[in-house]
Amino acid sequence: MDDFSKLELPEPNLAELKTRYDEIAKGIEDLNGNDGRGEELFQWLERWDDVRREIDSWCNLTEIRFNQDTKNAEYKAAMDRLDEIHPKLTDLDVNIKKLLLVDHRQEKIAERFGAQATALWQCQVRSFDPVIEDDLVEEAKLVSKYNELLASASFTFQGKETNLSGITEYAEDNDRDVRHSALSTMWGWFAENRSALDEIYDKMVKLRDQMAKKLKYENFVQLAYQRMSRIDYTEQDVQQYRQEVIDKIVPLCTEIRQRQGELLGLDPLMYWDEAVHDPQGNPRPQGTYEHQIEQAQAMFDGMDPRLGEFFQLMQDKNLMDLKNRSGKAGGGFCASLLQQRVPFIFANFNGTLGDVEVFTHEVGHAYQCYSSMSLPLLDNVWPTMESCEIHSMSLEYLCWPHMEKFFGDGADRFRRIHLASRLLFVPYGVAVDHFQHEVYNHPEMTPAERNAKWRELEALYLPHMQFGDLPHLPEGGRWQKQRHIYMSPFYYIDYTLAQCCALQFWVRSQQNFDQAMEDYLALCSRGGTMPFQELAQSADLKSPFQQGCLTEVAGQASKFLGL
């Protein structure tokens, strides 16, 4: 692949694809356990893996193109077709996985490739049956509907046309009235679209609950844990971790907000003040977009030659789309093109310090993916979601010594703000997860009851928060802007579990940066060959489910922030 912008991949023909899968299935079945060392089995496995990489690349390219321009009719049509056929693609894969999970085959595969891949297949087999195919198509359509609704948000603010990504720039303005006005405008849009947002989510909740019941689960929580491939921890482990956050992090965050209010001379500190941490205003990345990319190259060259070479490749092949524009979906993500053996980074720069945070975060994902591309089996390239976030969040901290390249003499302020904001995120992230457990354990909740539950959890995890006269938020509507709740249910506690590990990397980098960097790069190279807690242990990190896991990082962070 020379240039991503010119990349085109053929849409799979389902009839032809089924023929290829049938051939692979027959080849595996014909072995009948007589393949002594498993060599023929591994050959069929390799053929299946090649097909999966091909299809996975087309799916990801289709999603990337749609996110790049949600108004493009051709991209929208391709996305709709993907939504329609995705369950059928899943069915083809699940049938092969069922054949591979027969005892004697599973044992040979685990001996050659490790047990993680077969453990993932078991989760996927347990979370799919053709009986839910139509439900999955409907779920994908609802996700696209939500994504398009948010992408359609348009505001005229201070004489400029902007979108949800762009208006957040004004939430960091030094002028308090501008911040209040910007957030009033943004949340006013959510208030105006409350009925549509409620309707979409209500349908999602009932649909997901219906799928779980069809698959003989008590509720969607159980199905979601299978869909998220949570292999080595349970709902009870997560509950214990939540309590650790309440005990160790919530009080620290209350102190951070109190100090922030004192520095800004504001009592009380209101929601529209929270994005500004410094009387001088938040530092902003300096120079043009092109200058910032040049500085990023210099940063990665200085950190490690492997990172420098990788980032040069990302530039050379046009594998990043970072500028905000009309019609582009919000947020940021990293996707993989496994057939082409490259990742892709998507973001929406808006001129705030968040640009650097999101950028270094997504590069962490991308480098991990790239460094794992040569691992056998698609299943080993990416770790499970909470493990993926260790790589992205840890790189944010490992880039700290180079922040002068982006912020000049504001680099120290950036570092303090970055650490404080990451700590402040943890209780919010846990609240999002707790909320989803409540919603799917009680799918009969009305929209008003869901909002009331969110307000109750805000009081528990975010006791300092004050919304004043802003629209939508006092009624418990803040969760509706959190895309993951709609689009990727239960994908959120992952960020906080990973943050617990990333903060340990931060502590280590303060003590011995070179060793922290080596440990990080080694962790990236392991890809998804182990479940979450084993990967953490392989890098000498404490599991978030271990009692007292947050004690040291909370103490070190408090000391660094001068609390």
FENCOR-V470861 format. One record per residue. N is the residue number from 1. RES is the residue in one letter. NEAR is the number of other C-alpha atoms within 10 Angstrom. D_CENTER is the distance of its C-alpha to the mean C-alpha in whole Angstrom. Layout:
n,res,near,d_center
N,RES,NEAR,D_CENTER
N,RES,NEAR,D_CENTER
This chain:
n,res,near,d_center
1,M,11,26
2,D,9,28
3,D,12,26
4,F,17,22
5,S,12,24
6,K,9,27
7,L,10,25
8,E,11,26
9,L,12,25
10,P,8,27
11,E,13,26
12,P,15,27
13,N,8,30
14,L,13,30
15,A,9,33
16,E,10,33
17,L,15,30
18,K,14,32
19,T,11,35
20,R,14,33
21,Y,19,31
22,D,15,34
23,E,14,36
24,I,18,33
25,A,20,33
26,K,13,37
27,G,16,37
28,I,22,35
29,E,14,37
30,D,12,41
31,L,14,40
32,N,10,41
33,G,14,40
34,N,10,43
35,D,16,41
36,G,10,42
37,R,9,39
38,G,17,37
39,E,11,37
40,E,15,37
41,L,21,34
42,F,17,32
43,Q,14,33
44,W,17,32
45,L,20,29
46,E,15,29
47,R,13,30
48,W,21,27
49,D,16,24
50,D,16,26
51,V,15,26
52,R,19,22
53,R,19,21
54,E,18,23
55,I,21,22
56,D,18,18
57,S,21,19
58,W,21,20
59,C,21,18
60,N,17,15
61,L,21,18
62,T,22,18
63,E,19,15
64,I,23,15
65,R,18,18
66,F,24,18
67,N,24,15
68,Q,21,18
69,D,18,20
70,T,23,20
71,K,17,24
72,N,14,25
73,A,11,27
74,E,13,27
75,Y,19,23
76,K,20,23
77,A,13,25
78,A,17,23
79,M,23,20
80,D,18,23
81,R,14,24
82,L,21,21
83,D,21,20
84,E,18,24
85,I,16,24
86,H,16,21
87,P,21,22
88,K,18,25
89,L,18,23
90,T,16,21
91,D,17,25
92,L,16,26
93,D,17,24
94,V,21,24
95,N,15,28
96,I,21,28
97,K,19,26
98,K,14,29
99,L,15,31
100,L,22,30
101,L,17,29
102,V,11,33
103,D,10,34
104,H,14,36
105,R,20,33
106,Q,18,30
107,E,16,32
108,K,20,33
109,I,19,29
110,A,14,28
111,E,10,31
112,R,11,30
113,F,15,26
114,G,15,26
115,A,17,25
116,Q,18,21
117,A,20,21
118,T,19,24
119,A,18,22
120,L,22,19
121,W,20,21
122,Q,18,23
123,C,18,20
124,Q,20,19
125,V,20,23
126,R,16,23
127,S,22,20
128,F,22,22
129,D,17,26
130,P,13,27
131,V,11,29
132,I,19,25
133,E,19,25
134,D,14,26
135,D,17,24
136,L,22,21
137,V,20,22
138,E,17,22
139,E,21,19
140,A,21,18
141,K,16,20
142,L,19,19
143,V,20,16
144,S,20,17
145,K,15,20
146,Y,19,17
147,N,18,15
148,E,19,19
149,L,14,20
150,L,21,18
151,A,21,18
152,S,17,22
153,A,17,22
154,S,17,25
155,F,18,27
156,T,11,30
157,F,16,29
158,Q,11,32
159,G,7,33
160,K,8,30
161,E,12,28
162,T,18,24
163,N,23,21
164,L,21,19
165,S,21,17
166,G,22,20
167,I,22,22
168,T,19,20
169,E,18,22
170,Y,22,24
171,A,25,23
172,E,24,23
173,D,19,27
174,N,16,30
175,D,12,32
176,R,15,31
177,D,13,32
178,V,17,30
179,R,24,27
180,H,21,29
181,S,17,29
182,A,23,26
183,L,20,24
184,S,18,27
185,T,18,27
186,M,22,23
187,W,20,23
188,G,16,27
189,W,18,25
190,F,22,23
191,A,16,26
192,E,12,28
193,N,14,25
194,R,16,25
195,S,12,27
196,A,14,25
197,L,21,21
198,D,17,23
199,E,12,25
200,I,17,21
201,Y,20,20
202,D,17,23
203,K,14,23
204,M,22,20
205,V,22,21
206,K,15,24
207,L,19,23
208,R,23,20
209,D,22,23
210,Q,18,25
211,M,24,24
212,A,21,23
213,K,14,27
214,K,15,28
215,L,17,26
216,K,12,28
217,Y,16,26
218,E,13,27
219,N,20,24
220,F,28,20
221,V,22,19
222,Q,18,20
223,L,23,19
224,A,19,16
225,Y,19,16
226,Q,19,17
227,R,19,15
228,M,20,12
229,S,21,15
230,R,19,15
231,I,18,18
232,D,11,19
233,Y,14,19
234,T,11,20
235,E,13,20
236,Q,10,22
237,D,13,21
238,V,18,18
239,Q,13,21
240,Q,14,22
241,Y,24,19
242,R,23,19
243,Q,14,23
244,E,20,22
245,V,21,20
246,I,17,23
247,D,14,26
248,K,18,24
249,I,23,22
250,V,23,23
251,P,15,26
252,L,21,25
253,C,24,23
254,T,17,26
255,E,15,28
256,I,21,25
257,R,20,26
258,Q,17,30
259,R,17,30
260,Q,21,28
261,G,21,30
262,E,14,33
263,L,13,32
264,L,16,32
265,G,11,35
266,L,12,34
267,D,10,34
268,P,14,33
269,L,20,29
270,M,16,28
271,Y,18,24
272,W,22,25
273,D,23,26
274,E,17,23
275,A,18,21
276,V,21,24
277,H,25,25
278,D,17,28
279,P,13,32
280,Q,12,31
281,G,15,28
282,N,19,25
283,P,22,25
284,R,19,24
285,P,24,23
286,Q,17,27
287,G,13,28
288,T,10,27
289,Y,14,24
290,E,9,26
291,H,14,27
292,Q,16,24
293,I,15,23
294,E,12,26
295,Q,18,25
296,A,23,22
297,Q,19,24
298,A,15,27
299,M,21,24
300,F,19,23
301,D,17,26
302,G,14,27
303,M,17,24
304,D,14,25
305,P,11,27
306,R,13,24
307,L,20,21
308,G,17,24
309,E,13,25
310,F,20,21
311,F,21,21
312,Q,15,24
313,L,13,23
314,M,20,20
315,Q,13,23
316,D,13,25
317,K,16,24
318,N,16,22
319,L,18,18
320,M,20,17
321,D,16,17
322,L,18,16
323,K,14,19
324,N,21,19
325,R,17,21
326,S,20,23
327,G,19,21
328,K,23,18
329,A,27,15
330,G,23,13
331,G,15,10
332,G,17,8
333,F,18,7
334,C,19,8
335,A,19,11
336,S,25,13
337,L,21,17
338,L,23,19
339,Q,18,22
340,Q,14,22
341,R,16,21
342,V,23,18
343,P,21,15
344,F,25,14
345,I,21,12
346,F,24,12
347,A,23,12
348,N,22,15
349,F,23,17
350,N,18,19
351,G,20,22
352,T,20,20
353,L,21,19
354,G,16,16
355,D,18,16
356,V,22,17
357,E,18,14
358,V,22,11
359,F,22,13
360,T,21,14
361,H,24,10
362,E,27,9
363,V,26,13
364,G,24,12
365,H,26,9
366,A,27,12
367,Y,24,15
368,Q,28,14
369,C,31,14
370,Y,23,17
371,S,22,19
372,S,22,18
373,M,24,19
374,S,15,23
375,L,17,22
376,P,15,24
377,L,18,22
378,L,21,19
379,D,19,18
380,N,23,18
381,V,24,16
382,W,22,12
383,P,25,12
384,T,22,11
385,M,19,7
386,E,22,9
387,S,24,11
388,C,23,8
389,E,24,7
390,I,32,11
391,H,28,11
392,S,28,9
393,M,29,11
394,S,26,14
395,L,25,15
396,E,22,15
397,Y,22,17
398,L,22,19
399,C,18,20
400,W,17,22
401,P,16,25
402,H,18,25
403,M,20,24
404,E,17,27
405,K,18,27
406,F,23,24
407,F,19,26
408,G,15,29
409,D,12,31
410,G,17,28
411,A,20,26
412,D,16,27
413,R,16,26
414,F,26,23
415,R,16,22
416,R,16,23
417,I,20,21
418,H,19,18
419,L,18,19
420,A,21,20
421,S,16,17
422,R,14,15
423,L,23,17
424,L,20,18
425,F,18,14
426,V,24,14
427,P,24,17
428,Y,19,15
429,G,19,12
430,V,26,14
431,A,24,16
432,V,23,13
433,D,22,13
434,H,20,17
435,F,23,18
436,Q,22,16
437,H,18,18
438,E,15,21
439,V,20,21
440,Y,20,21
441,N,16,23
442,H,15,25
443,P,20,24
444,E,14,28
445,M,16,27
446,T,13,28
447,P,18,26
448,A,13,28
449,E,13,27
450,R,23,23
451,N,21,24
452,A,16,26
453,K,18,24
454,W,24,21
455,R,20,24
456,E,16,25
457,L,20,22
458,E,20,22
459,A,13,25
460,L,14,24
461,Y,25,21
462,L,21,22
463,P,14,26
464,H,19,26
465,M,16,25
466,Q,17,27
467,F,14,27
468,G,12,30
469,D,10,31
470,L,19,28
471,P,20,28
472,H,20,25
473,L,22,24
474,P,15,27
475,E,15,27
476,G,20,24
477,G,23,22
478,R,17,19
479,W,18,16
480,Q,18,17
481,K,14,15
482,Q,11,12
483,R,16,10
484,H,14,8
485,I,18,12
486,Y,22,13
487,M,18,11
488,S,12,9
489,P,22,11
490,F,21,11
491,Y,19,7
492,Y,22,7
493,I,23,10
494,D,21,8
495,Y,23,7
496,T,27,11
497,L,23,12
498,A,25,11
499,Q,24,12
500,C,26,15
501,C,27,16
502,A,26,15
503,L,25,17
504,Q,22,20
505,F,27,19
506,W,24,20
507,V,17,23
508,R,17,24
509,S,19,24
510,Q,13,26
511,Q,11,29
512,N,11,28
513,F,16,26
514,D,15,27
515,Q,11,27
516,A,21,23
517,M,19,22
518,E,13,24
519,D,16,22
520,Y,20,19
521,L,19,20
522,A,15,21
523,L,19,18
524,C,27,16
525,S,19,19
526,R,20,19
527,G,26,16
528,G,26,16
529,T,24,19
530,M,22,19
531,P,22,17
532,F,24,15
533,Q,18,18
534,E,15,20
535,L,21,18
536,A,19,18
537,Q,11,22
538,S,15,22
539,A,17,21
540,D,13,23
541,L,18,21
542,K,18,21
543,S,21,19
544,P,24,18
545,F,20,20
546,Q,12,23
547,Q,13,25
548,G,15,26
549,C,20,22
550,L,23,22
551,T,13,25
552,E,14,26
553,V,22,23
554,A,18,24
555,G,13,27
556,Q,15,26
557,A,19,24
558,S,16,27
559,K,10,29
560,F,12,27
561,L,14,27
562,G,10,31
563,L,12,30
